[in-house]
Amino acid sequence: MYGTVKDELAATLKEIEDAGLYKRERELTTPQAAHVGTAGGSSLNFCANNYLGFADHPDVVAASRNALDEWGFGMASVRFICGTQTQHTLLEQRLSQFLGMEATILFGSCFDANGGVFEVLFGAQDAIVSDELNHASIIDGIRLSKAARFRYRNADMADLRAQLEAARAGGARRVCVVTDGVFSMDGSYAPLDQICDLADEYEAMVLVDDSHAVGFVGEGGRGTPELFGVMDRVDIITGTLGKALGGASGGYVTSHQEVVDLLRQRARPYLFSNSVAPAVVAGSLAALDLVSGSSDARETLQANSALFRDLMTDAGFELLPGSHPITPVMFPGEDGARQAAEVADHMLAAGVYVVAFSFPVVPRGKARIRVQLSAAHSEADVWECVDAFVAARAAVG
């Protein structure tokens, strides 16, 4: 039987290849860092979510290493059976305190967190109003619920109002506005202050996936709710430990006590998945200590992001506006996808690792290379990246 299936799958793979969408993984021969080893040698890494440089930070690594001796390798169980250690509870408490929420629940990833929250909280009587550029995990999570679904144009408050009106006109019991805090392909922020104003007007809840902000956005690194001054107005925050907070794995939902309590009883990714590994929990606690104890990494990250934007603008490249460390370098037009891919390949050959994105990952005609700055980059690293862009542009034409 597999003979027929094999041919069908091979045909699908060829379609992906012919469309230029086949994803090839480049193996690293070193820890995740600003400078990484690849099959071709050493490369400057400008495409990781390692915003604060904690993925190989000695304090994080030491805490994780020590946890192997103290807490073991894995839990071999789910949380409600025998998969909860004292440090799991401590990490949840620390996240709640850091983010100014009543309670937190850990998941294996933020994808799991988003996969678990909607089905538990929203049913056929409810409505979810979602930004069109929300992450795939939010889209999949919403699909698992039986709630009515409304989509509004990215960060368009007039359209959000229209969708909220439609949701209320449909007689929804609960309405929830759902948005990424930072849209990962654009590096743009959701206008949470305006979103909260509209949510209050229409008596709606607000859920924010803050994966690309927690740890480094806002004065204290508490993410987009802090940046927009709405920490007391957002009802649910989902996030990850796999980016700025150590870069390993794990996710969470932080919210009102009743929300978290119900998720512990009914969220399927929580109830049927192993607990976050002990070494990851310990490393994440160390990362939180670093974020809470000093602003140095955040300030370095902000300086690197501003320097890169200034240098690339002076060099004549088109950037999407913003201040986030995600900095899209645009290659518009029909030939943009080819140009972006060739520039990225040329840069990797020169020792600077970046990745090109084109349709359908981003809208047609808006190909880009998404550069991601880190606090682990030096000023010299940033200059070298810009020089590589300039040289690649000249070589590609």
C-alpha positions as a Python dict, from the first residue, in 0.01 Angstrom:
ca = {
    (1, 'M'): (0, 0, 0),
    (2, 'Y'): (282, 241, 83),
    (3, 'G'): (401, 224, -278),
    (4, 'T'): (113, 449, -388),
    (5, 'V'): (144, 675, -86),
    (6, 'K'): (519, 705, -145),
    (7, 'D'): (463, 833, -498),
    (8, 'E'): (204, 1084, -377),
    (9, 'L'): (432, 1215, -105),
    (10, 'A'): (725, 1236, -344),
    (11, 'A'): (510, 1441, -584),
    (12, 'T'): (415, 1680, -302),
    (13, 'L'): (779, 1718, -202),
    (14, 'K'): (870, 1796, -562),
    (15, 'E'): (600, 2064, -575),
    (16, 'I'): (749, 2223, -264),
    (17, 'E'): (1096, 2205, -416),
    (18, 'D'): (983, 2349, -751),
    (19, 'A'): (811, 2637, -573),
    (20, 'G'): (1136, 2726, -400),
    (21, 'L'): (986, 2658, -58),
    (22, 'Y'): (1182, 2350, 47),
    (23, 'K'): (1335, 2404, 390),
    (24, 'R'): (1688, 2276, 440),
    (25, 'E'): (1833, 2268, 786),
    (26, 'R'): (2186, 2394, 838),
    (27, 'E'): (2359, 2207, 1116),
    (28, 'L'): (2550, 2397, 1382),
    (29, 'T'): (2866, 2242, 1519),
    (30, 'T'): (2876, 2468, 1828),
    (31, 'P'): (2638, 2601, 2094),
    (32, 'Q'): (2385, 2863, 1989),
    (33, 'A'): (2563, 3199, 2007),
    (34, 'A'): (2644, 3518, 1817),
    (35, 'H'): (2926, 3324, 1647),
    (36, 'V'): (2843, 2966, 1550),
    (37, 'G'): (3017, 2684, 1372),
    (38, 'T'): (2860, 2548, 1055),
    (39, 'A'): (2960, 2290, 799),
    (40, 'G'): (3132, 2566, 603),
    (41, 'G'): (3327, 2701, 900),
    (42, 'S'): (3250, 2982, 1144),
    (43, 'S'): (2957, 3220, 1089),
    (44, 'L'): (2816, 3531, 1248),
    (45, 'N'): (2463, 3438, 1348),
    (46, 'F'): (2194, 3697, 1275),
    (47, 'C'): (1889, 3470, 1251),
    (48, 'A'): (1832, 3332, 1603),
    (49, 'N'): (1582, 3433, 1870),
    (50, 'N'): (1870, 3454, 2117),
    (51, 'Y'): (1785, 3817, 2192),
    (52, 'L'): (1970, 3854, 2523),
    (53, 'G'): (2250, 3611, 2443),
    (54, 'F'): (2144, 3375, 2722),
    (55, 'A'): (2151, 3053, 2517),
    (56, 'D'): (2514, 2997, 2615),
    (57, 'H'): (2538, 3238, 2908),
    (58, 'P'): (2764, 3083, 3176),
    (59, 'D'): (2513, 3143, 3458),
    (60, 'V'): (2232, 2976, 3263),
    (61, 'V'): (2452, 2685, 3157),
    (62, 'A'): (2583, 2636, 3512),
    (63, 'A'): (2234, 2635, 3662),
    (64, 'S'): (2121, 2383, 3404),
    (65, 'R'): (2425, 2163, 3461),
    (66, 'N'): (2382, 2168, 3837),
    (67, 'A'): (2017, 2077, 3799),
    (68, 'L'): (2110, 1751, 3630),
    (69, 'D'): (2278, 1641, 3952),
    (70, 'E'): (2016, 1782, 4185),
    (71, 'W'): (1694, 1714, 3992),
    (72, 'G'): (1778, 1447, 3732),
    (73, 'F'): (1746, 1433, 3354),
    (74, 'G'): (1372, 1411, 3300),
    (75, 'M'): (1040, 1376, 3480),
    (76, 'A'): (910, 1073, 3289),
    (77, 'S'): (559, 1184, 3371),
    (78, 'V'): (296, 1452, 3340),
    (79, 'R'): (247, 1719, 3603),
    (80, 'F'): (-59, 1588, 3788),
    (81, 'I'): (75, 1234, 3830),
    (82, 'C'): (435, 1270, 3949),
    (83, 'G'): (585, 1530, 3718),
    (84, 'T'): (596, 1837, 3940),
    (85, 'Q'): (912, 1933, 4125),
    (86, 'T'): (955, 2218, 4369),
    (87, 'Q'): (1140, 2413, 4101),
    (88, 'H'): (848, 2382, 3856),
    (89, 'T'): (627, 2551, 4110),
    (90, 'L'): (897, 2809, 4180),
    (91, 'L'): (935, 2898, 3812),
    (92, 'E'): (559, 2947, 3781),
    (93, 'Q'): (559, 3174, 4085),
    (94, 'R'): (855, 3372, 3955),
    (95, 'L'): (693, 3423, 3614),
    (96, 'S'): (372, 3542, 3780),
    (97, 'Q'): (562, 3793, 3991),
    (98, 'F'): (773, 3912, 3699),
    (99, 'L'): (477, 3960, 3466),
    (100, 'G'): (242, 4100, 3730),
    (101, 'M'): (-19, 3823, 3702),
    (102, 'E'): (-197, 3609, 3961),
    (103, 'A'): (-89, 3264, 3842),
    (104, 'T'): (112, 3081, 3575),
    (105, 'I'): (107, 2733, 3426),
    (106, 'L'): (399, 2579, 3236),
    (107, 'F'): (366, 2394, 2904),
    (108, 'G'): (616, 2207, 2690),
    (109, 'S'): (622, 2498, 2445),
    (110, 'C'): (430, 2815, 2369),
    (111, 'F'): (280, 2627, 2074),
    (112, 'D'): (131, 2387, 2332),
    (113, 'A'): (23, 2677, 2552),
    (114, 'N'): (-167, 2834, 2262),
    (115, 'G'): (-298, 2491, 2168),
    (116, 'G'): (-439, 2440, 2517),
    (117, 'V'): (-587, 2772, 2618),
    (118, 'F'): (-864, 2828, 2361),
    (119, 'E'): (-1046, 2494, 2379),
    (120, 'V'): (-1067, 2518, 2756),
    (121, 'L'): (-1192, 2877, 2780),
    (122, 'F'): (-1410, 2921, 2472),
    (123, 'G'): (-1700, 2723, 2330),
    (124, 'A'): (-1977, 2751, 2075),
    (125, 'Q'): (-2138, 3042, 2261),
    (126, 'D'): (-1822, 3253, 2241),
    (127, 'A'): (-1630, 3461, 1985),
    (128, 'I'): (-1258, 3507, 1923),
    (129, 'V'): (-1136, 3814, 1735),
    (130, 'S'): (-787, 3753, 1597),
    (131, 'D'): (-527, 3965, 1417),
    (132, 'E'): (-465, 3839, 1064),
    (133, 'L'): (-89, 3807, 1123),
    (134, 'N'): (-109, 3602, 1442),
    (135, 'H'): (129, 3310, 1485),
    (136, 'A'): (38, 2967, 1349),
    (137, 'S'): (2, 2830, 1702),
    (138, 'I'): (-273, 3083, 1776),
    (139, 'I'): (-451, 2997, 1451),
    (140, 'D'): (-434, 2625, 1531),
    (141, 'G'): (-543, 2685, 1890),
    (142, 'I'): (-847, 2883, 1779),
    (143, 'R'): (-942, 2602, 1541),
    (144, 'L'): (-956, 2361, 1835),
    (145, 'S'): (-1227, 2568, 2001),
    (146, 'K'): (-1583, 2578, 1875),
    (147, 'A'): (-1602, 2955, 1913),
    (148, 'A'): (-1710, 3185, 1632),
    (149, 'R'): (-1402, 3332, 1463),
    (150, 'F'): (-1352, 3688, 1347),
    (151, 'R'): (-1035, 3817, 1187),
    (152, 'Y'): (-924, 4179, 1169),
    (153, 'R'): (-660, 4343, 951),
    (154, 'N'): (-318, 4367, 1111),
    (155, 'A'): (-317, 4632, 1385),
    (156, 'D'): (-616, 4802, 1217),
    (157, 'M'): (-824, 4942, 1502),
    (158, 'A'): (-1115, 5045, 1281),
    (159, 'D'): (-1146, 4690, 1155),
    (160, 'L'): (-1105, 4553, 1508),
    (161, 'R'): (-1399, 4769, 1615),
    (162, 'A'): (-1606, 4637, 1324),
    (163, 'Q'): (-1526, 4276, 1415),
    (164, 'L'): (-1605, 4335, 1781),
    (165, 'E'): (-1938, 4483, 1682),
    (166, 'A'): (-2009, 4178, 1468),
    (167, 'A'): (-1913, 3944, 1751),
    (168, 'R'): (-2141, 4123, 1996),
    (169, 'A'): (-2423, 4139, 1738),
    (170, 'G'): (-2400, 3760, 1712),
    (171, 'G'): (-2484, 3729, 2080),
    (172, 'A'): (-2152, 3590, 2198),
    (173, 'R'): (-2125, 3504, 2567),
    (174, 'R'): (-1750, 3567, 2590),
    (175, 'V'): (-1550, 3772, 2342),
    (176, 'C'): (-1170, 3767, 2336),
    (177, 'V'): (-931, 3978, 2130),
    (178, 'V'): (-619, 3777, 2049),
    (179, 'T'): (-294, 3920, 1916),
    (180, 'D'): (79, 3866, 1899),
    (181, 'G'): (260, 4127, 2103),
    (182, 'V'): (525, 4142, 1831),
    (183, 'F'): (459, 4018, 1478),
    (184, 'S'): (760, 3803, 1403),
    (185, 'M'): (794, 3860, 1029),
    (186, 'D'): (762, 4239, 1054),
    (187, 'G'): (911, 4321, 1394),
    (188, 'S'): (611, 4545, 1457),
    (189, 'Y'): (418, 4588, 1782),
    (190, 'A'): (48, 4535, 1836),
    (191, 'P'): (-101, 4864, 1968),
    (192, 'L'): (-205, 4711, 2298),
    (193, 'D'): (-323, 5036, 2455),
    (194, 'Q'): (-576, 5088, 2176),
    (195, 'I'): (-669, 4720, 2174),
    (196, 'C'): (-741, 4731, 2547),
    (197, 'D'): (-950, 5047, 2504),
    (198, 'L'): (-1168, 4874, 2245),
    (199, 'A'): (-1184, 4556, 2451),
    (200, 'D'): (-1310, 4756, 2749),
    (201, 'E'): (-1569, 4926, 2532),
    (202, 'Y'): (-1704, 4594, 2402),
    (203, 'E'): (-1653, 4402, 2728),
    (204, 'A'): (-1400, 4167, 2572),
    (205, 'M'): (-1103, 3983, 2716),
    (206, 'V'): (-751, 4037, 2579),
    (207, 'L'): (-499, 3758, 2512),
    (208, 'V'): (-142, 3838, 2402),
    (209, 'D'): (124, 3597, 2279),
    (210, 'D'): (436, 3783, 2392),
    (211, 'S'): (699, 3532, 2282),
    (212, 'H'): (907, 3786, 2088),
    (213, 'A'): (903, 4045, 2368),
    (214, 'V'): (928, 3890, 2714),
    (215, 'G'): (1265, 3951, 2874),
    (216, 'F'): (1373, 4252, 2670),
    (217, 'V'): (1080, 4474, 2564),
    (218, 'G'): (961, 4734, 2813),
    (219, 'E'): (1159, 4917, 3079),
    (220, 'G'): (1190, 4607, 3297),
    (221, 'G'): (1179, 4350, 3018),
    (222, 'R'): (821, 4252, 3100),
    (223, 'G'): (708, 4265, 2739),
    (224, 'T'): (458, 4457, 2533),
    (225, 'P'): (200, 4504, 2812),
    (226, 'E'): (468, 4695, 3005),
    (227, 'L'): (575, 4886, 2693),
    (228, 'F'): (219, 5009, 2637),
    (229, 'G'): (132, 5058, 3003),
    (230, 'V'): (-145, 4794, 3012),
    (231, 'M'): (-3, 4528, 3244),
    (232, 'D'): (-319, 4546, 3456),
    (233, 'R'): (-553, 4532, 3155),
    (234, 'V'): (-437, 4221, 2965),
    (235, 'D'): (-622, 3910, 3084),
    (236, 'I'): (-404, 3631, 2944),
    (237, 'I'): (-41, 3624, 2833),
    (238, 'T'): (120, 3328, 2662),
    (239, 'G'): (493, 3315, 2610),
    (240, 'T'): (802, 3104, 2567),
    (241, 'L'): (1116, 3016, 2756),
    (242, 'G'): (1273, 2926, 2422),
    (243, 'K'): (1376, 3271, 2301),
    (244, 'A'): (1513, 3548, 2526),
    (245, 'L'): (1470, 3351, 2851),
    (246, 'G'): (1745, 3099, 2787),
    (247, 'G'): (1645, 2974, 2446),
    (248, 'A'): (1584, 2608, 2536),
    (249, 'S'): (1217, 2506, 2538),
    (250, 'G'): (901, 2543, 2740),
    (251, 'G'): (610, 2783, 2735),
    (252, 'Y'): (352, 2923, 2974),
    (253, 'V'): (15, 3084, 3024),
    (254, 'T'): (0, 3355, 3289),
    (255, 'S'): (-338, 3497, 3384),
    (256, 'H'): (-607, 3523, 3650),
    (257, 'Q'): (-604, 3246, 3911),
    (258, 'E'): (-930, 3089, 3789),
    (259, 'V'): (-803, 3071, 3429),
    (260, 'V'): (-486, 2891, 3532),
    (261, 'D'): (-672, 2659, 3769),
    (262, 'L'): (-909, 2553, 3492),
    (263, 'L'): (-621, 2498, 3248),
    (264, 'R'): (-461, 2261, 3501),
    (265, 'Q'): (-781, 2058, 3497),
    (266, 'R'): (-860, 2054, 3125),
    (267, 'A'): (-578, 2174, 2898),
    (268, 'R'): (-490, 1865, 2696),
    (269, 'P'): (-128, 1958, 2604),
    (270, 'Y'): (-67, 2005, 2978),
    (271, 'L'): (-245, 1692, 3094),
    (272, 'F'): (-95, 1456, 2838),
    (273, 'S'): (261, 1582, 2786),
    (274, 'N'): (572, 1533, 2998),
    (275, 'S'): (672, 1814, 3231),
    (276, 'V'): (936, 2065, 3123),
    (277, 'A'): (1277, 1904, 3179),
    (278, 'P'): (1446, 1987, 3513),
    (279, 'A'): (1759, 2133, 3350),
    (280, 'V'): (1542, 2364, 3138),
    (281, 'V'): (1350, 2483, 3444),
    (282, 'A'): (1670, 2563, 3632),
    (283, 'G'): (1824, 2743, 3335),
    (284, 'S'): (1508, 2946, 3286),
    (285, 'L'): (1510, 3051, 3652),
    (286, 'A'): (1870, 3168, 3608),
    (287, 'A'): (1767, 3363, 3296),
    (288, 'L'): (1489, 3533, 3493),
    (289, 'D'): (1744, 3628, 3758),
    (290, 'L'): (1961, 3788, 3491),
    (291, 'V'): (1669, 3982, 3344),
    (292, 'S'): (1551, 4102, 3685),
    (293, 'G'): (1897, 4185, 3815),
    (294, 'S'): (2037, 4403, 3538),
    (295, 'S'): (1933, 4603, 3234),
    (296, 'D'): (2275, 4573, 3067),
    (297, 'A'): (2176, 4306, 2814),
    (298, 'R'): (1856, 4492, 2719),
    (299, 'E'): (2049, 4816, 2667),
    (300, 'T'): (2312, 4643, 2453),
    (301, 'L'): (2039, 4482, 2246),
    (302, 'Q'): (1868, 4817, 2191),
    (303, 'A'): (2198, 4980, 2093),
    (304, 'N'): (2282, 4702, 1848),
    (305, 'S'): (1936, 4722, 1690),
    (306, 'A'): (1958, 5100, 1648),
    (307, 'L'): (2311, 5080, 1504),
    (308, 'F'): (2212, 4817, 1250),
    (309, 'R'): (1910, 5018, 1136),
    (310, 'D'): (2116, 5336, 1101),
    (311, 'L'): (2397, 5168, 906),
    (312, 'M'): (2164, 4979, 673),
    (313, 'T'): (1958, 5290, 604),
    (314, 'D'): (2275, 5486, 526),
    (315, 'A'): (2378, 5205, 291),
    (316, 'G'): (2054, 5246, 96),
    (317, 'F'): (1866, 4933, 203),
    (318, 'E'): (1490, 4935, 253),
    (319, 'L'): (1390, 4836, 607),
    (320, 'L'): (1050, 4802, 761),
    (321, 'P'): (1019, 5081, 1021),
    (322, 'G'): (1046, 5000, 1388),
    (323, 'S'): (1277, 4951, 1683),
    (324, 'H'): (1245, 4581, 1761),
    (325, 'P'): (1554, 4357, 1718),
    (326, 'I'): (1368, 4181, 1437),
    (327, 'T'): (1472, 4395, 1140),
    (328, 'P'): (1330, 4296, 799),
    (329, 'V'): (1551, 4397, 506),
    (330, 'M'): (1310, 4421, 215),
    (331, 'F'): (1348, 4297, -142),
    (332, 'P'): (1022, 4408, -304),
    (333, 'G'): (886, 4327, -647),
    (334, 'E'): (854, 4023, -870),
    (335, 'D'): (1225, 3943, -857),
    (336, 'G'): (1259, 4010, -486),
    (337, 'A'): (1236, 3648, -374),
    (338, 'R'): (1526, 3546, -596),
    (339, 'Q'): (1733, 3846, -491),
    (340, 'A'): (1674, 3785, -120),
    (341, 'A'): (1767, 3418, -150),
    (342, 'E'): (2082, 3492, -349),
    (343, 'V'): (2192, 3765, -109),
    (344, 'A'): (2140, 3532, 189),
    (345, 'D'): (2340, 3255, 18),
    (346, 'H'): (2621, 3495, -70),
    (347, 'M'): (2634, 3623, 288),
    (348, 'L'): (2649, 3273, 435),
    (349, 'A'): (2938, 3190, 206),
    (350, 'A'): (3108, 3502, 345),
    (351, 'G'): (3045, 3392, 702),
    (352, 'V'): (2727, 3582, 795),
    (353, 'Y'): (2423, 3363, 857),
    (354, 'V'): (2086, 3517, 764),
    (355, 'V'): (1768, 3366, 618),
    (356, 'A'): (1546, 3488, 333),
    (357, 'F'): (1165, 3467, 343),
    (358, 'S'): (926, 3493, 51),
    (359, 'F'): (568, 3400, -46),
    (360, 'P'): (371, 3226, 103),
    (361, 'V'): (553, 3285, 433),
    (362, 'V'): (519, 3659, 369),
    (363, 'P'): (290, 3840, 121),
    (364, 'R'): (374, 3810, -248),
    (365, 'G'): (610, 4084, -362),
    (366, 'K'): (736, 4150, -8),
    (367, 'A'): (1035, 3915, 16),
    (368, 'R'): (1281, 3992, 289),
    (369, 'I'): (1580, 3885, 489),
    (370, 'R'): (1481, 3888, 855),
    (371, 'V'): (1780, 4001, 1060),
    (372, 'Q'): (1765, 3938, 1434),
    (373, 'L'): (2000, 4128, 1660),
    (374, 'S'): (2130, 3997, 1992),
    (375, 'A'): (2292, 4145, 2300),
    (376, 'A'): (2570, 3893, 2234),
    (377, 'H'): (2669, 4078, 1915),
    (378, 'S'): (2949, 4333, 1937),
    (379, 'E'): (2950, 4660, 1743),
    (380, 'A'): (3212, 4501, 1517),
    (381, 'D'): (2970, 4214, 1448),
    (382, 'V'): (2700, 4458, 1344),
    (383, 'W'): (2937, 4643, 1112),
    (384, 'E'): (3050, 4312, 959),
    (385, 'C'): (2689, 4213, 893),
    (386, 'V'): (2619, 4542, 715),
    (387, 'D'): (2937, 4512, 511),
    (388, 'A'): (2829, 4161, 408),
    (389, 'F'): (2492, 4295, 292),
    (390, 'V'): (2664, 4561, 83),
    (391, 'A'): (2904, 4311, -73),
    (392, 'A'): (2628, 4062, -145),
    (393, 'R'): (2410, 4327, -306),
    (394, 'A'): (2698, 4422, -536),
    (395, 'A'): (2764, 4058, -624),
    (396, 'V'): (2399, 3968, -690),
    (397, 'G'): (2322, 4287, -879),
}
